[in-house]
Amino acid sequence: MARRQGWDLTALLNAAHPQAPLAERNLWLVRLIEWLRHAPLKDERAKEDRVKDERQPSSDGASTASTAPTTPAIGTTPLPVRRLKYLLNLLERHPEHAKSFAAVIASVWAEVDAIGLFAEVGFAPRMALWGEFLGRLRRRLLPQTADTRELAELFELLFPHESDEQWINAVDDDLLRRLSLLFADAPDGDWREEMRAAITVLVSAVRSAGLSGALRVRMDPKRLASRPFRNLATAWERVEQALIENDRAALPGALQFLRGLLDECRAAVRSVPEHLEEHGVSVDLMFGVEQMQARLRRVEDLLAVLLADHPQRELLRLVAGLVTVVHERRSIRTLFAKHYSLLARKVAERSAETGEHYITRNREEYGDMLRRAGGGGLVIAGTTFLKFAIMAIGLSAFWGGFWAGVNYAASFVLILLLHWTVATKQPAMTAPALADKLRHIDSDAGLQSFVDEVAHLFRSQTAGIIGNLALAAPMVLVVQLAAWLALGRPLVGAEEAKHVLHSLTVLGPSLLFAAFTGVLLFASSLIAGWVENWFVFHRLDSAIAWNPRIVAALGMNRARRWSRWWRDNISGLTANISLGLMLGLVPALLGFFGLPIEVRHVTLSTGQLAAAAGALGWDVLKHWPFWLCVISILGTGVLNVGVSFFLAFKVALRSRGIRLADQKRVRAAIWARMRRQPMSFLVPPKG
């Protein structure tokens, strides 16, 4: 019966009791909107087919109260609007229903608090992204109640669907006039007072956030010279006083001053992202920026309603906008979609500067990359033997993984401090630097410059891999040969060598492990970008240079040198340490959950294969298991580089909002260059 009441208009109108408890009246409004929104019952469609003109009185009087309009065809008036017309036709024919209808709505309005609807819907109570996430999760999982005096809560029950905005905006002027006639006798001062109070709340929130230290220090000082946030509350009080007293002489000047301050506040807020590189950024901080911008827009929307000679249309637009806001406020996906691009930009901007050092553009830089990659290969050769030593100790899975990770991390940090390089570290850093060039691809010259950069990057990556492998493998073989000559046996024995051939073969899951290692390489760049941003955001470089205790301990000049060193190297240290620990610990932790995942790093795998060859002798070259491992290492290099670069490049693209059409244009240009000048991707240009 309750379900039938939600669909039957006769029962709804008969249940309209202005003296009923507020919860029942709220529930009645929810069911009325449901009746407008939902399709009619099958047994009602035959009756409604007879109603061709909604304004024409029906032949059977009140008996048509249970009818509903048929579903409109595509391109015609939305169904809720047609049903609203039908409802108004019925109320105009039956004044007793119209009186009860208007009385219920007026009584609900008199008892609920509308300030929250105008001033709080769409805004988080605190400037924290994760707090907002938990609030949205609660609203999605927990049921809501109609027993409330908050119009904001009732509004979410009335309009829970995003499509409600469309039919609300489709209400024409004639229908809006007829609807407003139902409330002609109701005083309009109440809703105006509620809106003025809502603007006061919004102005106070904007003023408080604008004067807070986190945002204020990141705004352009020139935008704050006129003190727009400090003067905002006083300016609104003047406008509010003119509205209350209906002072038409004072209102234009006060309103102009207020809107000028609102524009200055918007300009100041827009300057916050411009200080991203200098001051660092947090997602919570940018969430606060978005919230302030939305509050400023809401103030303008409420002013438009208050100042309109005929506010019905502006009020309808406001309601439609609030429906959209309510839907977005319930969407967890929308919340994180807005901030994912910010997070991507944070990581990409921090990695782009570092990535520039890994791109070679001429023969001199190309030769320098080969030399630095060769140095990295020498260190990795030592890393290979230390890994075998750790395995020989026979530690538990966790501690074996931990010390293997320490071995990798120490080796990578040593390579960093010696200004050498590991090829697989380049893609995640160079991808943001490459994406930075995408800002200029609108012109043909900018697009060709980007293609040149792609060729430079590919050539640099190739040089890095060649340099690593060219010295890592021979050095391991030299050490194995020296051990044969000095000790009579190799450092890595035959049993370990057979295990290497078995584990590295292309016939096993090595290529899958190589792709997984590419993900870890990318993850280390994310961690590096986040840590460097955190370092800059909290101004730790400045603290090292100017903290009294640090200056007293190190001296002024040394403190400044340490400050510059940490600012220049925090990203590299974080990336290398995090990568090394992940390469060692992640397989051990996944094994605890029954996931036999291993890592396959192209340089480390090459060193292991060289050690195996040194243990088994030249005869190993005559057998397929060795060459299957060689093929596997080639695939490992491609997947290490390709997966990490692809993921980093996607993040960088997202951070800059590159459109799909632009991506297609870029791919076409790259393929054209490969067809015309394939060697430009391998050989550096002359001069």
Secondary structure, 3 states (H helix, E strand, C coil): CHHHHHHCHHHHHHCCCCCCCHHHHHHHHHHHHHHHHCCCCHHHHHHHCCCCCCCCCCCCHHHHHHCCCCCCCCCCCCHHHHHHHHHHHHHHHCHHHHHHHHHHHHHHHHHCECHHHHHCCCCCCCCCHHHHHHHHHHHHHCCCCCCCCEHHHHHHHHCCCCCHHHHHHCCCHHHHHHHHHCCCCCCCHHHHHHHHHHHHHHHHHHHHHHHCHHHHCCCCHHHHCCCHHHHHHHHHHHHHHHHHHCCCCCHHHHHHHHHHHHHHHHHHHHCCHHHHHHHCCCHHHHHHHHHHHHHHHHHHHHHHHHHCCCCHHHHHHHHHHHHHHHHHHHCHHHHHHHHHHHHHHHHHHHHHHHHHHHCCCCHHHHHHHHHHHHHHHHHHHHHHHHHHHHHHHCCCHHHHHHHHHHHHHHHHHHHHHCCCCCHHHHHHHHHHHHHHHHHHCCCHHHHHHHHHHHHHHHHHHHHHHHHHHHHHHHHHHHHHHHHHHHHCCCCCCHHHHHHHHHHHCCCCCHHHHHHHHHHHHHHHHHHHHHHHHHHHHCCHHHHHHHCHHHHHHHCHHHHHHHHHHHHHHHHHHHHHHHHHHHHHHHHHHHHHCCCCCCCCCHHHHHHHHHHHHHHHCHHHHHCHHHHHHHHHHHHHHHHHHHHHHHHHHHHHHHHHCCCHHHHHHHHHHHHHHHHHCHHHHCCCCCC
